[in-house]
Amino acid sequence: MTKISQIGGEQALIKRIQKAIKTSKDEVILGIGDDAAIIKPPKNKNKNIAITTDMLVENNHFSLSTHTAEQIGKKSAVANISDMAAIAATPKHMLISLAIPKDTTVEFIDRLYKGITKETGKHNINIIGGDITGSPSGALTINIVILGETSKEIRRSGAKPGDCLMVTGDLGKSAAGLHTLQHNPKTSKKTAEILKKAHLEPSHRLKESQTLKKLNCITSMNDISDGLATETKEICEASKVGAIIYKQKIPTTHATDELLKAIKKDTKETALYGGEDFELLFTAKKQDTKKIIDTLKKHTGTTATIIGKITKEKQIYLIDKTKKTRLKKTGYDHFKENPFDYKK
């Protein structure tokens, strides 16, 4: 293993990264290596620029005892691309900033970037710069900024009373995977592998987002990074509405169900509060839901499920069979106690 100091330090590492990164000359005027990057404006003058940023911190978002460098790179890219998917924007350019411990090896950084570039390569996202510094605390930190384009963004604020509340895919799998990694509960080998992969190598729903956008009937949208409860609250607050969630309709997989049954936890509660599923939560009029479900399945292979409805009353309720309770808890919060956490 090679120390960064052995290849010449920070500047040598930047040059090494620069050589490994390819950018589109049609879109990037000046990329990695200068004090600032220069990109060309959108060719379509009707498009606006979308910007998002997300930070991953060791022992908050990942653990080096469970994640490989490549998996950390992938997760950091996915988290940011998912934010672009949440507003139906197209990601175009990426800036990556790292705070790295002094004992980090060159090979680790190579593998970290490999995980990132595998994701950016799939979607023609240009890596155009960033920053590298030491981490006095010893915690590896990755901060990514993505610049994208959009002409018809889907915001959180468009939900209307009577709209159906819908999600893509299934929920709770990442939180179940984290528990599996930490506690190695008694489940089948196949279940353990499915759940671990969901947490270590998550996927975003960018393709699904673009498909939904083309239907021109989605009234609001969010990505599920901090749990269904939190993201529902965000849509309701932005739209100045309330919601009802039907607990039994929240989609979960057999693997998640098996794990949660083994550890005697509520599968649907995990789906509500676990986080890092990176599915899409969105709203639409009832008459459009069949078209949405059929189109998503046909063009992306992804399922969509109606899990509730938007209400005029500005409260969120959970209906479990015949029991109706006000949803007071939210999902993952970095400054509160969480049901699934690396520190536990």
Secondary structure, DSSP 4 states (H G I P E B T S, - for coil): --BGGGGTSHHHHHHHHHHH----TTTEEE-TTSSS-EEPPPSSTTPEEEEEEEEEEBTTTB-TTT--HHHHHHHHHHHHHHHHHHTTPEEEEEEEEEEE-TT-BHHHHHHHHHHHHHHHHHTT-EEEEEEEEE-TT---EEEEEEEEEESS---GGG--TTPEEEEES-SSHHHHHHHHHHH--S--HHHHHHHHHHHHS----HHHHHHHHHHT-EEEEEEESS-HHHHHHHHHHHHT-EEEEEGGGS---HHHHHHHHHTT--HHHHHHH-----EEEEEE-GGGHHHHHHHHHHHH---EEEEEEEESSS-EEEEETTEEEE----S--TTS--SS-TT-
